[in-house]
Amino acid sequence: MEKLLQEIGLSKNESIVYLKLSELGAASAYKIAKESKLFKANTYDVLNKLEAKGLVSKKTVEKKVVYEALDPSSLMNILDSKKEKISKIIPRIRLIQQFVKSESVVNIYKGTAALRNLFYHFLEFDEPFLTYGIPKKGFEVVRHWIDNFHKERIKKGIKMYHIYNFEAHERVKVINKLRFTYVRCLPQLYDSQVATNVCGDEVVLITFNPTIKIIQIKDKDMADAYKRYFNILWKKAEKIA
């Protein structure tokens, strides 16, 4: 019980004194100090704090000051008070976080595990996933998990727009059959070995040669610019039957 009382905000001595006073009933500060094995001066300080928290009452009986532990339901008032204080600072913390989020963040990753995590992370935005410059070798890198990714994406009803390189026609024929999936190809002149992915406020650039390297950019203005560029490419790209 002492540990639990400390977890909700009472000090160690406050927990000891409150529980001991609950056992004793009405008692003097001297008796409380003796039973709690605390110095009398410390006990007075603790009792005053418990009284301020509404957990202890003080009264005079036959010209003698005694203390009494109040009903433990008063402990809920401590939690309610903390909840009220926290609710007041939440908006201020959100403003601080929003300011931080407004700053650009760049992360660099390597390997297929990081790539997989970023793809699934995009599903959290619940908005269309745009990708272009996908080379033929891209599928070989993701083949072990990409089908499950698409199942999860389609289950959430999230649309994905692909612009594949000219060399990836065979993969296009497969991906074109999926729901919520729209695919086009660019002429060979536009082939790129860097795949660009845009979703939410993020841009992810991927190189597949010789190893997978990923650059994640978190910046709303940059993501919006890439989305506009994607729309230009989409108009130039061709539908594949």
PLY file of the C-alpha trace (Angstrom):
ply
format ascii 1.0
element vertex 241
property float x
property float y
property float z
element edge 240
property int vertex1
property int vertex2
end_header
0.00 0.00 0.00
2.90 2.33 0.79
4.26 1.85 -2.71
0.90 2.54 -4.33
0.42 5.71 -2.31
3.84 6.91 -3.43
2.94 6.14 -7.05
-0.05 8.50 -6.90
2.06 11.32 -5.46
2.51 10.94 -1.70
6.03 11.04 -0.32
7.44 8.03 1.52
6.88 9.64 4.93
3.38 10.82 3.98
2.48 7.26 2.98
3.87 5.87 6.24
2.09 8.42 8.42
-1.27 8.15 6.63
-1.32 4.35 6.88
-0.14 4.38 10.50
-2.76 6.98 11.42
-5.39 4.82 9.71
-4.41 2.05 12.13
-4.27 4.25 15.23
-7.43 6.28 14.75
-7.24 9.70 16.46
-3.70 10.22 17.81
-1.30 12.93 18.89
1.70 13.95 16.83
3.96 12.44 19.50
2.27 9.03 19.26
2.22 9.14 15.47
5.95 9.95 15.41
6.73 7.15 17.84
4.66 4.54 15.98
5.95 5.67 12.59
9.53 5.82 13.83
9.97 9.38 12.60
11.34 12.49 14.27
8.56 14.57 15.85
9.54 17.69 13.86
9.34 15.73 10.63
6.01 14.27 11.67
4.47 17.72 12.16
5.63 18.71 8.68
4.17 15.53 7.18
0.86 15.95 9.01
0.52 19.53 7.75
1.07 18.35 4.18
-1.46 15.53 4.56
-3.95 17.99 6.01
-3.43 20.30 3.01
-4.11 17.35 0.71
-7.37 16.59 2.51
-6.20 13.24 3.87
-5.90 14.17 7.55
-8.01 16.28 9.90
-6.85 18.07 13.04
-8.99 18.73 16.09
-8.68 19.47 19.79
-9.91 16.88 22.28
-9.65 17.78 25.97
-7.16 20.56 25.20
-5.02 18.12 23.28
-4.43 18.34 19.51
-5.04 15.04 17.76
-5.00 13.98 14.14
-7.24 11.55 12.32
-6.96 9.92 8.90
-9.86 10.81 6.60
-11.69 8.35 4.37
-9.36 6.92 1.67
-11.78 8.05 -1.04
-10.07 11.42 -0.55
-7.12 9.89 -2.40
-9.17 10.19 -5.59
-9.16 13.95 -5.14
-5.38 13.89 -5.54
-5.72 12.11 -8.87
-8.49 14.46 -9.98
-6.35 17.46 -9.08
-3.43 16.06 -11.07
-5.70 15.33 -14.00
-6.99 18.91 -13.94
-3.45 20.33 -13.86
-2.31 18.05 -16.69
-5.33 18.99 -18.82
-4.25 22.64 -18.52
-0.74 22.03 -19.81
-1.68 19.62 -22.63
-2.54 22.48 -25.07
0.78 24.17 -24.29
2.72 20.95 -24.87
0.87 20.43 -28.15
1.93 23.91 -29.30
5.55 23.08 -28.49
5.30 19.78 -30.38
3.64 21.49 -33.33
6.52 23.95 -33.51
9.03 21.11 -33.54
7.05 19.25 -36.19
7.13 22.31 -38.40
10.90 21.99 -38.69
12.32 19.73 -41.40
13.67 16.37 -40.27
15.91 14.14 -42.39
16.65 10.50 -41.52
18.91 8.08 -43.36
18.40 4.31 -43.26
19.81 1.22 -44.91
18.41 -2.23 -45.65
15.13 -3.93 -46.48
13.84 -3.93 -42.89
13.91 -0.13 -42.77
12.20 0.04 -46.15
9.43 -2.28 -45.01
8.89 -0.26 -41.82
8.59 2.99 -43.78
6.04 1.51 -46.19
3.84 0.34 -43.32
4.39 3.71 -41.63
2.82 5.39 -44.66
-0.43 3.53 -43.96
-0.80 5.59 -40.79
-1.48 8.73 -42.86
-4.69 7.27 -44.33
-4.22 9.14 -47.61
-3.03 8.20 -51.13
0.49 6.80 -51.39
2.37 8.15 -54.44
5.46 6.42 -55.84
7.46 6.91 -59.01
10.80 5.99 -60.62
10.40 2.36 -59.58
13.06 0.22 -61.29
12.59 -3.41 -62.27
14.94 -4.55 -59.51
12.73 -2.86 -56.90
10.35 -5.80 -56.81
13.17 -8.26 -56.12
14.02 -6.30 -52.99
10.47 -6.21 -51.57
9.04 -9.47 -52.93
8.99 -11.23 -49.52
6.64 -8.73 -47.86
5.10 -6.48 -50.49
2.04 -8.71 -51.06
1.11 -8.54 -47.38
1.66 -4.78 -47.44
-0.78 -4.41 -50.33
-3.33 -6.60 -48.53
-3.14 -4.36 -45.47
-3.32 -1.22 -47.61
-6.31 -2.45 -49.58
-8.02 -3.55 -46.37
-7.72 0.05 -45.14
-9.00 1.35 -48.50
-5.84 3.38 -49.10
-5.16 4.25 -52.74
-1.70 3.84 -54.23
-0.52 5.49 -57.44
2.53 3.90 -59.11
4.62 5.26 -61.94
6.99 2.47 -62.95
10.07 2.67 -65.13
9.62 1.50 -68.71
11.60 -1.68 -67.98
9.11 -2.89 -65.35
6.18 -3.77 -67.65
5.83 -7.32 -66.31
5.42 -6.16 -62.72
2.93 -3.55 -63.88
0.65 -6.23 -65.29
0.47 -7.90 -61.86
0.05 -4.78 -59.72
-2.56 -3.39 -62.11
-5.04 -6.04 -60.98
-5.13 -4.90 -57.34
-7.97 -2.84 -55.91
-7.29 0.81 -54.98
-4.17 0.59 -57.16
-3.43 2.77 -60.18
-0.43 2.15 -62.39
1.28 3.91 -65.28
4.67 3.75 -66.97
6.98 6.47 -68.19
8.91 6.32 -71.47
12.38 4.82 -71.18
13.90 8.29 -71.33
12.59 8.91 -67.79
13.89 5.67 -66.22
15.50 6.22 -62.83
17.32 4.07 -60.30
15.97 6.22 -57.46
12.41 5.49 -56.34
10.53 8.45 -54.87
7.68 7.87 -52.45
5.39 10.59 -51.11
2.67 10.34 -48.47
1.38 12.69 -45.82
4.10 15.22 -45.00
6.94 12.88 -45.90
9.14 12.10 -48.89
11.19 8.90 -49.02
13.94 8.44 -51.61
15.27 4.93 -52.23
18.33 3.74 -54.14
18.65 0.01 -54.82
22.23 -0.20 -56.07
24.48 -1.62 -54.76
22.72 -1.70 -51.39
19.42 -0.19 -50.31
19.83 3.36 -49.07
16.86 5.40 -47.87
16.48 9.11 -47.20
13.34 10.10 -45.29
12.41 13.79 -45.36
9.70 15.07 -43.04
8.66 18.46 -44.38
5.15 19.51 -45.44
6.24 22.08 -48.04
8.64 19.64 -49.65
6.05 16.84 -49.65
3.51 19.17 -51.30
6.06 20.10 -53.98
6.77 16.44 -54.74
3.04 15.74 -54.96
2.67 18.48 -57.56
5.60 17.07 -59.52
4.05 13.60 -59.32
0.85 14.93 -60.90
2.88 16.30 -63.83
4.58 12.94 -64.34
1.26 11.10 -64.01
-0.10 13.04 -66.98
2.97 12.13 -69.05
2.91 8.47 -68.05
1.04 5.84 -70.06
-1.60 3.40 -68.91
-0.59 -0.24 -69.28
-3.22 -2.82 -70.15
0 1
1 2
2 3
3 4
4 5
5 6
6 7
7 8
8 9
9 10
10 11
11 12
12 13
13 14
14 15
15 16
16 17
17 18
18 19
19 20
20 21
21 22
22 23
23 24
24 25
25 26
26 27
27 28
28 29
29 30
30 31
31 32
32 33
33 34
34 35
35 36
36 37
37 38
38 39
39 40
40 41
41 42
42 43
43 44
44 45
45 46
46 47
47 48
48 49
49 50
50 51
51 52
52 53
53 54
54 55
55 56
56 57
57 58
58 59
59 60
60 61
61 62
62 63
63 64
64 65
65 66
66 67
67 68
68 69
69 70
70 71
71 72
72 73
73 74
74 75
75 76
76 77
77 78
78 79
79 80
80 81
81 82
82 83
83 84
84 85
85 86
86 87
87 88
88 89
89 90
90 91
91 92
92 93
93 94
94 95
95 96
96 97
97 98
98 99
99 100
100 101
101 102
102 103
103 104
104 105
105 106
106 107
107 108
108 109
109 110
110 111
111 112
112 113
113 114
114 115
115 116
116 117
117 118
118 119
119 120
120 121
121 122
122 123
123 124
124 125
125 126
126 127
127 128
128 129
129 130
130 131
131 132
132 133
133 134
134 135
135 136
136 137
137 138
138 139
139 140
140 141
141 142
142 143
143 144
144 145
145 146
146 147
147 148
148 149
149 150
150 151
151 152
152 153
153 154
154 155
155 156
156 157
157 158
158 159
159 160
160 161
161 162
162 163
163 164
164 165
165 166
166 167
167 168
168 169
169 170
170 171
171 172
172 173
173 174
174 175
175 176
176 177
177 178
178 179
179 180
180 181
181 182
182 183
183 184
184 185
185 186
186 187
187 188
188 189
189 190
190 191
191 192
192 193
193 194
194 195
195 196
196 197
197 198
198 199
199 200
200 201
201 202
202 203
203 204
204 205
205 206
206 207
207 208
208 209
209 210
210 211
211 212
212 213
213 214
214 215
215 216
216 217
217 218
218 219
219 220
220 221
221 222
222 223
223 224
224 225
225 226
226 227
227 228
228 229
229 230
230 231
231 232
232 233
233 234
234 235
235 236
236 237
237 238
238 239
239 240
